Amino acid sequence: MEPLEILECSPPLTREPLDAQQAAGVARVFKALGDPVRLRILSIVASRAGGEVCVCDITAAFELSQPTISHHLKVLKEVGLLTSERRASWVYYRLVPETLGELSALLTLPATTVPATTVPATTVPATTVPATTVPAAAL
């Protein structure tokens, strides 16, 4: 299955509504991220120095079977969050930063200036409180 072109034409949510096809594509990505194991896998890959992780290191981070980890990795690849490269007998996974950038752009609220609310001025009598000295023994 080809990775989704989830946001190529998708506007930010605050500018205009997504159409049905755009919403379905974005929902698939969020559904993939809605699983705690997949979210952890994405975090492991994203936080790794060098930007890639061997499948053996991903599998070692969980108390799950290798086929289960493979399933989760496949889902993340199908929605375009990860890519992989086989090197000899190991597969290395990398984050697709463009996909995360597109999700971030979709959810980013535009910077707006919120008008200050005006509060009617009230007259508060000024009071002067005399300074007092507290003996050190009282502290």
Backbone as CSV, one residue per row, in Angstrom:
resi,resn,N_x,N_y,N_z,CA_x,CA_y,CA_z,C_x,C_y,C_z
1,MET,0.831,-1.174,0.000,0.000,0.000,0.000,0.878,1.240,0.000
2,GLU,0.536,2.228,-0.793,1.298,3.465,-0.897,1.066,4.359,0.314
3,PRO,2.116,5.058,0.790,1.895,6.021,1.872,0.923,7.102,1.419
4,LEU,0.166,7.599,2.339,-0.823,8.627,2.019,-0.161,9.964,1.747
5,GLU,-0.719,10.685,0.809,-0.350,12.078,0.613,-1.358,12.848,1.450
6,ILE,-1.198,12.791,2.756,-2.275,13.222,3.638,-2.595,14.700,3.578
7,LEU,-1.603,15.525,3.414,-1.882,16.943,3.561,-1.408,17.778,2.388
8,GLU,-1.093,17.153,1.299,-0.569,17.927,0.189,-1.506,19.069,-0.179
9,CYS,-2.777,18.828,-0.132,-3.745,19.863,-0.473,-4.587,20.261,0.733
10,SER,-4.270,19.739,1.888,-5.101,20.009,3.061,-4.777,21.368,3.656
11,PRO,-5.797,22.160,3.883,-5.580,23.447,4.532,-5.506,23.272,6.036
12,PRO,-4.930,24.241,6.735,-5.010,24.162,8.193,-6.473,24.164,8.623
13,LEU,-6.748,23.484,9.698,-8.125,23.311,10.164,-8.830,24.633,10.452
14,THR,-8.097,25.631,10.851,-8.741,26.891,11.220,-9.048,27.779,10.021
15,ARG,-8.537,27.445,8.862,-8.780,28.266,7.685,-10.020,27.823,6.927
16,GLU,-10.148,26.524,6.737,-11.329,25.987,6.066,-11.474,24.515,6.401
17,PRO,-12.687,24.000,6.325,-12.911,22.589,6.677,-12.223,21.641,5.691
18,LEU,-11.819,20.494,6.202,-11.275,19.451,5.336,-12.422,18.823,4.563
19,ASP,-12.137,18.376,3.343,-13.171,17.626,2.635,-13.112,16.175,3.126
20,ALA,-14.017,15.352,2.667,-14.129,13.971,3.166,-12.861,13.163,2.906
21,GLN,-12.257,13.328,1.741,-11.051,12.570,1.407,-9.871,13.006,2.276
22,GLN,-9.720,14.308,2.472,-8.643,14.809,3.319,-8.828,14.330,4.755
23,ALA,-10.046,14.417,5.257,-10.326,13.992,6.627,-10.032,12.508,6.807
24,ALA,-10.362,11.694,5.828,-10.105,10.256,5.917,-8.598,9.977,5.969
25,GLY,-7.827,10.688,5.158,-6.377,10.501,5.150,-5.739,10.911,6.464
26,VAL,-6.130,12.054,6.970,-5.591,12.533,8.238,-6.020,11.611,9.379
27,ALA,-7.251,11.153,9.346,-7.753,10.255,10.394,-6.948,8.954,10.437
28,ARG,-6.532,8.449,9.280,-5.721,7.217,9.265,-4.402,7.427,9.992
29,VAL,-3.796,8.592,9.804,-2.521,8.868,10.477,-2.741,8.975,11.979
30,PHE,-3.784,9.711,12.377,-4.048,9.837,13.808,-4.461,8.514,14.430
31,LYS,-5.146,7.678,13.668,-5.507,6.350,14.180,-4.233,5.537,14.426
32,ALA,-3.283,5.640,13.516,-2.010,4.933,13.702,-1.299,5.441,14.949
33,LEU,-1.349,6.745,15.183,-0.694,7.322,16.349,-1.479,7.089,17.635
34,GLY,-2.736,6.683,17.507,-3.584,6.460,18.671,-3.255,5.196,19.435
35,ASP,-2.417,4.351,18.912,-2.023,3.131,19.602,-0.765,3.419,20.420
36,PRO,-0.767,3.113,21.717,0.397,3.421,22.558,1.699,2.775,22.089
37,VAL,1.630,1.554,21.574,2.849,0.883,21.098,3.400,1.630,19.892
38,ARG,2.543,1.992,18.955,3.013,2.712,17.770,3.548,4.091,18.137
39,LEU,2.920,4.734,19.082,3.408,6.045,19.520,4.792,5.903,20.156
40,ARG,4.983,4.863,20.947,6.310,4.615,21.538,7.344,4.284,20.464
41,ILE,6.961,3.482,19.483,7.890,3.154,18.398,8.316,4.439,17.690
42,LEU,7.354,5.284,17.375,7.668,6.541,16.699,8.603,7.383,17.564
43,SER,8.360,7.417,18.850,9.207,8.164,19.775,10.626,7.596,19.823
44,ILE,10.740,6.290,19.828,12.059,5.645,19.847,12.845,6.020,18.604
45,VAL,12.197,5.955,17.455,12.882,6.275,16.204,13.225,7.767,16.155
46,ALA,12.273,8.619,16.529,12.484,10.067,16.442,13.578,10.552,17.380
47,SER,13.733,9.917,18.516,14.690,10.397,19.505,16.084,9.793,19.351
48,ARG,16.261,8.870,18.462,17.548,8.196,18.288,18.539,9.099,17.573
49,ALA,19.720,9.211,18.130,20.794,9.959,17.477,21.088,9.296,16.128
50,GLY,21.238,10.075,15.120,21.465,9.531,13.786,20.178,9.331,13.022
51,GLY,19.051,9.358,13.706,17.754,9.329,13.056,17.271,7.993,12.540
52,GLU,17.965,6.906,12.894,17.483,5.601,12.456,17.711,4.570,13.552
53,VAL,16.860,3.539,13.514,16.911,2.497,14.531,16.769,1.137,13.855
54,CYS,17.580,0.202,14.302,17.482,-1.174,13.826,16.232,-1.814,14.436
55,VAL,15.568,-2.631,13.662,14.377,-3.319,14.159,14.696,-4.134,15.407
56,CYS,15.912,-4.627,15.517,16.293,-5.409,16.700,16.239,-4.553,17.962
57,ASP,16.600,-3.265,17.855,16.539,-2.372,19.013,15.100,-2.000,19.361
58,ILE,14.271,-1.874,18.345,12.857,-1.577,18.597,12.206,-2.755,19.302
59,THR,12.435,-3.950,18.796,11.844,-5.156,19.387,12.295,-5.339,20.828
60,ALA,13.569,-5.036,21.108,14.107,-5.207,22.458,13.465,-4.254,23.468
61,ALA,12.876,-3.159,22.990,12.276,-2.167,23.888,10.887,-2.574,24.385
62,PHE,10.347,-3.669,23.859,8.985,-4.078,24.193,8.948,-5.525,24.663
63,GLU,7.915,-5.833,25.405,7.656,-7.222,25.783,6.565,-7.761,24.877
64,LEU,6.798,-7.630,23.579,5.859,-8.095,22.553,6.615,-8.992,21.594
65,SER,5.876,-9.822,20.892,6.527,-10.717,19.927,7.006,-9.928,18.710
66,GLN,7.950,-10.499,18.012,8.494,-9.856,16.811,7.406,-9.648,15.753
67,PRO,6.495,-10.610,15.517,5.435,-10.361,14.540,4.529,-9.182,14.923
68,THR,4.283,-8.998,16.216,3.453,-7.878,16.661,4.162,-6.555,16.387
69,ILE,5.447,-6.500,16.696,6.226,-5.285,16.405,6.242,-5.032,14.906
70,SER,6.421,-6.065,14.118,6.419,-5.918,12.656,5.095,-5.354,12.161
71,HIS,3.990,-5.805,12.742,2.677,-5.285,12.362,2.600,-3.780,12.643
72,HIS,3.027,-3.368,13.833,2.976,-1.953,14.187,3.877,-1.117,13.272
73,LEU,5.044,-1.627,12.960,5.946,-0.920,12.041,5.326,-0.795,10.648
74,LYS,4.646,-1.842,10.203,3.982,-1.817,8.905,2.905,-0.736,8.872
75,VAL,2.118,-0.625,9.938,1.067,0.401,10.003,1.688,1.792,9.929
76,LEU,2.770,2.012,10.671,3.426,3.320,10.660,4.022,3.650,9.289
77,LYS,4.514,2.622,8.599,5.022,2.838,7.237,3.884,3.135,6.262
78,GLU,2.770,2.428,6.395,1.643,2.614,5.469,1.069,4.022,5.509
79,VAL,1.105,4.653,6.677,0.564,6.009,6.770,1.636,7.073,6.530
80,GLY,2.847,6.643,6.225,3.892,7.588,5.847,4.669,8.198,6.991
81,LEU,4.572,7.634,8.194,5.326,8.175,9.325,6.739,7.622,9.419
82,LEU,6.937,6.401,8.918,8.261,5.773,8.927,8.615,5.288,7.535
83,THR,9.898,5.177,7.312,10.420,4.532,6.114,11.468,3.534,6.584
84,SER,11.821,2.580,5.736,12.783,1.563,6.163,13.765,1.243,5.054
85,GLU,14.878,0.659,5.489,15.912,0.222,4.552,16.504,-1.076,5.081
86,ARG,16.545,-2.100,4.221,17.124,-3.388,4.616,18.627,-3.346,4.363
87,ARG,19.380,-3.766,5.389,20.835,-3.879,5.285,21.203,-5.268,5.787
88,ALA,21.590,-6.101,4.862,21.887,-7.507,5.169,20.639,-8.136,5.785
89,SER,20.729,-8.641,7.011,19.559,-9.303,7.590,18.752,-8.384,8.500
90,TRP,19.148,-7.130,8.644,18.432,-6.200,9.524,17.726,-5.120,8.733
91,VAL,16.640,-4.606,9.313,15.903,-3.499,8.714,16.048,-2.302,9.642
92,TYR,16.368,-1.154,9.061,16.534,0.085,9.813,15.381,1.025,9.473
93,TYR,14.831,1.636,10.511,13.669,2.519,10.356,14.054,3.961,10.613
94,ARG,13.470,4.848,9.822,13.672,6.285,9.956,12.321,6.978,9.982
95,LEU,12.299,8.098,10.650,11.123,8.960,10.688,11.003,9.693,9.354
96,VAL,9.792,9.967,8.926,9.561,10.805,7.751,9.153,12.173,8.296
97,PRO,10.113,13.101,8.435,9.814,14.376,9.083,8.770,15.207,8.340
98,GLU,8.664,15.034,7.040,7.674,15.799,6.274,6.247,15.477,6.732
99,THR,5.999,14.203,7.034,4.656,13.816,7.471,4.327,14.444,8.819
100,LEU,5.273,14.391,9.751,5.036,15.021,11.049,4.899,16.532,10.898
101,GLY,5.670,17.115,9.997,5.567,18.544,9.740,4.204,18.918,9.189
102,GLU,3.669,18.072,8.306,2.344,18.328,7.743,1.263,18.230,8.822
103,LEU,1.387,17.229,9.702,0.418,17.108,10.799,0.506,18.322,11.714
104,SER,1.709,18.730,11.999,1.900,19.899,12.855,1.302,21.147,12.216
105,ALA,1.540,21.329,10.915,1.004,22.495,10.216,-0.521,22.469,10.203
106,LEU,-1.083,21.295,10.073,-2.540,21.172,10.054,-3.146,21.613,11.377
107,LEU,-2.471,21.295,12.467,-3.010,21.580,13.798,-2.577,22.928,14.365
108,THR,-1.660,23.593,13.693,-1.165,24.862,14.211,-2.216,25.945,14.075
109,LEU,-2.443,26.608,15.172,-3.365,27.739,15.158,-2.615,28.968,14.684
110,PRO,-3.269,29.794,13.883,-2.579,31.001,13.444,-2.372,31.936,14.633
111,ALA,-1.280,32.671,14.571,-1.012,33.637,15.632,-2.015,34.774,15.487
112,THR,-2.773,34.991,16.513,-3.751,36.070,16.476,-3.546,36.954,17.689
113,THR,-3.903,38.172,17.500,-3.830,39.091,18.621,-5.199,39.134,19.254
114,VAL,-5.264,38.758,20.487,-6.523,38.775,21.200,-6.679,40.167,21.785
115,PRO,-7.781,40.843,21.442,-7.937,42.189,21.977,-8.053,42.158,23.494
116,ALA,-7.402,43.123,24.106,-7.456,43.201,25.564,-8.862,43.584,25.980
117,THR,-9.324,42.950,27.013,-10.649,43.301,27.509,-10.508,44.536,28.372
118,THR,-11.458,45.403,28.233,-11.384,46.618,29.025,-12.168,46.425,30.303
119,VAL,-11.552,46.791,31.370,-12.177,46.689,32.673,-12.409,48.113,33.147
120,PRO,-13.629,48.427,33.544,-13.875,49.796,34.004,-12.983,50.131,35.186
121,ALA,-12.426,51.325,35.121,-11.557,51.766,36.207,-12.394,52.028,37.444
122,THR,-11.912,51.570,38.551,-12.605,51.833,39.808,-11.682,52.666,40.670
123,THR,-12.251,53.482,41.447,-11.456,54.313,42.327,-11.218,53.562,43.621
124,VAL,-9.970,53.289,43.861,-9.585,52.604,45.089,-8.791,53.604,45.907
125,PRO,-9.244,53.877,47.110,-8.503,54.848,47.906,-7.095,54.346,48.204
126,ALA,-6.151,55.223,48.012,-4.773,54.870,48.306,-4.577,54.868,49.801
127,THR,-3.991,53.809,50.294,-3.702,53.744,51.719,-2.221,53.580,51.901
128,THR,-1.735,54.166,52.903,-0.324,54.046,53.190,-0.180,53.157,54.403
129,VAL,0.614,52.136,54.254,0.863,51.224,55.369,2.221,51.578,55.919
130,PRO,2.277,51.969,57.172,3.575,52.343,57.730,4.482,51.123,57.826
131,ALA,5.740,51.328,57.550,6.718,50.252,57.673,6.941,49.938,59.130
132,THR,6.998,48.692,59.421,7.244,48.290,60.800,8.499,47.434,60.845
133,THR,9.138,47.481,61.953,10.330,46.682,62.114,9.972,45.501,63.004
134,VAL,10.330,44.313,62.543,10.059,43.115,63.321,11.345,42.697,63.997
135,PRO,11.328,42.572,65.322,12.558,42.152,66.018,13.006,40.773,65.526
136,ALA,14.311,40.580,65.446,14.884,39.320,64.962,14.422,38.151,65.807
137,ALA,14.172,38.351,67.055,13.739,37.262,67.931,12.357,36.764,67.534
138,ALA,11.555,37.621,66.880,10.203,37.222,66.490,10.206,36.356,65.245
139,LEU,11.289,36.373,64.495,11.357,35.572,63.271,11.702,34.194,63.658
